[in-house]
Amino acid sequence: MKYGWITKQDADIIKKHLILLRQKFEPLIALEIGTYLGETTRFVSQYAQTTYTIDNDSQTPELQDSNIKQFIGDSAEYTIHTRIPAPLHFVFIDGCHCKTHVEADFTNFSPKVVIGGIMIFHDIQPSIQTQKTRVELRIEVKNTLKKIIPNSWDLIEEEYSNESPHGGCAVYRRLS
């Protein structure tokens, strides 16, 4: 099975939470930020009735699946996030990992998540090597989340491998 650029460990975390949410919410509505080639989007869409996906790369392939609604643009921009309707039950954030976008993605999409819904932030490792820029980027996802997540959200799972240069998930559940 293809998962895209996420590890099998990350895919197992995503699958576990999608299955649990599907038992609670029908229909299950999901959002992925950071489509790239669409493999993770297709994986998520196997568990959701509707999966919205956002990527700012115009080279992202068009996804033909009937239950996937695709948007090209910056997830932090008003014109994009306002086009994603509420309610959302599951949000997987794997887009731009800079502090500004992590904050914007949480601020823009967390109000659309139902109580009991899940937001998963990917790439919580401290650094990665990117092929596009060939420079090491400091990923501050984990540190940013600690500063911006309010008490109405609970960190229920955090997993990553020190042996992998990327990946890892921080899973939050909306409490109120």
Secondary structure, DSSP 8 states (H G I E B T S, - for coil): ---TTS-HHHHHHHHHHHHHHHHH-SS-EEEEE--TTSHHHHHHHTT-SEEEEEES-TTS-----TTEEEEES-TTSHHHHTTS-S-EEEEEE-S--SHHHHHHHHHHHGGGEEEEEEEEEE--SSEEE-TTT-SEEE--HHHHHHHH--TTEEEEEEE--TTSSS--EEEEEE--
